[in-house]
Amino acid sequence: MEYFDVARILTTHGLNGEVKVNVITDFPEERFAEGMHLSLRSDTNRTLTVEKSRPFKQFWLIQFKEITDIDQAEKLRGQILVVSEEDRGELPDGVYYYKDIFDCDVIDEETGKRIGKIVDIQSPGANDIWLVREDDGKEYWIPNIADVVKKVDVAAKKVYVELMEGLRDEDLMY
């Protein structure tokens, strides 16, 4: 079974076993929802059930049903929390897990020609941007917006795009 990192346990918080975590997921509200099952990367057979959670500054505080005091929580310090693929959940249309987008072939929707591969993803603001590397090594960023990304076929590892003028270096006039 495959597991995905969702948080790193930083420290304890209070005396009742609550922990402060650094979030490594785009979906903290879902991942840390009451009743959600998480495991430790070091021991995926050990399941922790979220009893309650809440944002705290740039971190999250989580109380697990199985952890009831500070001594138990202290033993979790530095551990990575993971979610199993089966507990990962379905995403709404048009939303993708990063791992599903990495290494997708980028196809020009108009010509059907392969342009390159997606090699990086960044989230600088309102939408993600995807780094496309062409076969000759040239790279450029494309925004994940409806005007550019026309279709994503995760199963086939293909992203169909309509490149706007100026996205690629050869489109620019000097």
Summary of the structure (lengths in Angstrom):
residues: 174
radius of gyration: 20.2
end to end distance: 51.5
largest distance: 64.6
contacts: 460
relative contact order: 0.15
helix: 11%
strand: 45%
